[in-house]
Amino acid sequence: MKHTQLGKSEIAVSAMTVGCWQFGGGDYWGKQDQSDVDAVVHAALDHGATTFDTAEVYNNGASETSLGLALKGRRDKAVVISKIAPANCRDVRTHCEASLRRLGTDYLDVYMLHWPINKLAVEHFTSDQSILAAPPTVESAYAQLDALKTEGKIRAIGMSNFGLSQMREVAATGVRADVNELTYNIISRAIEADIAPYCIEQDVAIIGSMGLMQGVLAGKYKTPEDVRPHQAHSRHYPESRGQGTSRHGEPGCEKEIFVLVDALRDIAAGLHIEVAQLSIAWILKKPFMASTLIGSRNVETLKANIAACSVEIPDAVEAQIDTLSKPVWDLLGNSPDYYEHREKTRIF
Ligand SMILES: NC(=O)c1ccc[n+]([C@@H]2O[C@H](COP(=O)([O-])OP(=O)(O)OC[C@H]3O[C@@H](n4cnc5c(N)ncnc54)[C@H](OP(=O)(O)O)[C@@H]3O)[C@@H](O)[C@H]2O)c1
């Protein structure tokens, strides 16, 4: 498993980061046994997938607790990423210390702002009027993160879902953020427009989330109707597909997506690999990607996904997928916020 340094930090992340949103179980992903989490975490460490991505909001802290339990005795072998919600940034220390307690550790390798601080993003995480009336500032949030880094509570500082001007705003605070984590997969390519070029120029690493578009790019679903409604609430689908969980008001492009997935099935079959493995190998071929985040709920799935990290697809196949996926990219545009209407994006 390849490891890549995050920007100018001392942290190296594995090509596949284990997505821990499912850990702890909850409304979005359903039940998740701790025994499966333990097995996934140990197998990941044994096979070089040393990086784990969690957040205080994932299952109301249960994801961090579950990951902490699984890492008992092996914490020093892991790179742990956690995130603070923008609404909580008035007091970063309290939230960081709560994450540390749940994870059963005294340091985080990477601590990120889960979303930039702007009205719509903050509203997504809280309805507390006192916070909405006086939201935290970027300067204060990053100054607090810097203080925690100086104390050794966090080893590197990051951003998640930050656009170009939002990354520039962080840079202007004088605090170094070494990584930006955003959605990136075959049907979500917006970051290629201006975020990836800026990150390369500034030596900011990119970790891509939802590498398999929650199973769609694993070929799990035959038709859009098969996707669980609450996982079909992104702009990829028409508003109605989310059955009340969508808020973007866009028409989506599910027809084009499922034609593309059928083509991926054929390409994968020709290479004698799984569709999920093709999707992962395509992401890792992109020079601007430090790591792709993949959620694996059991060891069998994890091992298939780890094996994908060693699959080298030919340049011609990468180019073919680039071409086949371009119509979807064109229809979705260059807003990497896949949950809000492109005119109301929280990422800019
Ligand atoms: N920073 C952010 O704002 C942000 C946003 C979203 C996600 N993330 C991070 O990114 C991680 C990954 O995203 P995600 O978990 O939402 O989506 P994902 O990795 O794209 O998809 C995960 C799901 O795909 C299915 N899957 C995985 N491997 C498979 C395989 N080999 N064959 C068939 N199906 C497979 C599983 O579905 P089943 O569970 O149904 O079996 C799994 O739960 C998250 O866990 C989280 O850490 C970050």
PDBQT file of the ligand as one rigid body, heavy atoms in Angstrom, charges set to zero:
ROOT
HETATM    1  N1  LIG A 401     -15.629  14.987   4.672  1.00  0.00    +0.000 N 
HETATM    2  C1  LIG A 401     -16.870  14.722   4.333  1.00  0.00    +0.000 C 
HETATM    3  O1  LIG A 401     -17.721  15.631   4.273  1.00  0.00    +0.000 OA
HETATM    4  C2  LIG A 401     -17.283  13.310   4.021  1.00  0.00    +0.000 A 
HETATM    5  C3  LIG A 401     -18.496  13.072   3.359  1.00  0.00    +0.000 A 
HETATM    6  C4  LIG A 401     -18.872  11.747   3.113  1.00  0.00    +0.000 A 
HETATM    7  C5  LIG A 401     -18.040  10.723   3.489  1.00  0.00    +0.000 A 
HETATM    8  N2  LIG A 401     -16.854  10.980   4.123  1.00  0.00    +0.000 N 
HETATM    9  C6  LIG A 401     -15.937   9.889   4.527  1.00  0.00    +0.000 C 
HETATM   10  O2  LIG A 401     -15.761   9.062   3.398  1.00  0.00    +0.000 OA
HETATM   11  C7  LIG A 401     -15.983   7.701   3.778  1.00  0.00    +0.000 C 
HETATM   12  C8  LIG A 401     -16.435   6.914   2.577  1.00  0.00    +0.000 C 
HETATM   13  O3  LIG A 401     -17.677   7.393   2.088  1.00  0.00    +0.000 OA
HETATM   14  P1  LIG A 401     -19.005   6.577   2.310  1.00  0.00    +0.000 P 
HETATM   15  O4  LIG A 401     -18.794   5.544   3.334  1.00  0.00    +0.000 OA
HETATM   16  O5  LIG A 401     -20.107   7.558   2.493  1.00  0.00    +0.000 OA
HETATM   17  O6  LIG A 401     -19.239   5.962   0.872  1.00  0.00    +0.000 OA
HETATM   18  P2  LIG A 401     -18.407   4.946  -0.054  1.00  0.00    +0.000 P 
HETATM   19  O7  LIG A 401     -17.108   4.615   0.525  1.00  0.00    +0.000 OA
HETATM   20  O8  LIG A 401     -18.467   5.520  -1.410  1.00  0.00    +0.000 OA
HETATM   21  O9  LIG A 401     -19.364   3.681  -0.040  1.00  0.00    +0.000 OA
HETATM   22  C9  LIG A 401     -19.383   2.815   1.061  1.00  0.00    +0.000 C 
HETATM   23  C10 LIG A 401     -20.410   1.731   0.824  1.00  0.00    +0.000 C 
HETATM   24  O10 LIG A 401     -20.224   1.122  -0.446  1.00  0.00    +0.000 OA
HETATM   25  C11 LIG A 401     -20.437  -0.269  -0.355  1.00  0.00    +0.000 C 
HETATM   26  N3  LIG A 401     -19.185  -0.952  -0.712  1.00  0.00    +0.000 N 
HETATM   27  C12 LIG A 401     -17.934  -0.688  -0.278  1.00  0.00    +0.000 A 
HETATM   28  N4  LIG A 401     -17.048  -1.509  -0.849  1.00  0.00    +0.000 NA
HETATM   29  C13 LIG A 401     -17.743  -2.323  -1.681  1.00  0.00    +0.000 A 
HETATM   30  C14 LIG A 401     -17.381  -3.385  -2.539  1.00  0.00    +0.000 A 
HETATM   31  N5  LIG A 401     -16.111  -3.779  -2.685  1.00  0.00    +0.000 N 
HETATM   32  N6  LIG A 401     -18.362  -4.006  -3.235  1.00  0.00    +0.000 NA
HETATM   33  C15 LIG A 401     -19.662  -3.625  -3.084  1.00  0.00    +0.000 A 
HETATM   34  N7  LIG A 401     -20.064  -2.624  -2.271  1.00  0.00    +0.000 NA
HETATM   35  C16 LIG A 401     -19.102  -1.977  -1.572  1.00  0.00    +0.000 A 
HETATM   36  C17 LIG A 401     -20.866  -0.543   1.061  1.00  0.00    +0.000 C 
HETATM   37  O11 LIG A 401     -22.282  -0.472   1.114  1.00  0.00    +0.000 OA
HETATM   38  P3  LIG A 401     -23.134  -1.269   2.229  1.00  0.00    +0.000 P 
HETATM   39  O12 LIG A 401     -22.744  -0.697   3.506  1.00  0.00    +0.000 OA
HETATM   40  O13 LIG A 401     -24.544  -0.965   1.866  1.00  0.00    +0.000 OA
HETATM   41  O14 LIG A 401     -22.751  -2.702   2.090  1.00  0.00    +0.000 OA
HETATM   42  C18 LIG A 401     -20.264   0.610   1.822  1.00  0.00    +0.000 C 
HETATM   43  O15 LIG A 401     -20.905   0.901   3.016  1.00  0.00    +0.000 OA
HETATM   44  C19 LIG A 401     -16.996   7.815   4.940  1.00  0.00    +0.000 C 
HETATM   45  O16 LIG A 401     -17.029   6.634   5.706  1.00  0.00    +0.000 OA
HETATM   46  C20 LIG A 401     -16.443   9.008   5.666  1.00  0.00    +0.000 C 
HETATM   47  O17 LIG A 401     -15.353   8.611   6.466  1.00  0.00    +0.000 OA
HETATM   48  C21 LIG A 401     -16.454  12.269   4.361  1.00  0.00    +0.000 A 
ENDROOT
TORSDOF 0
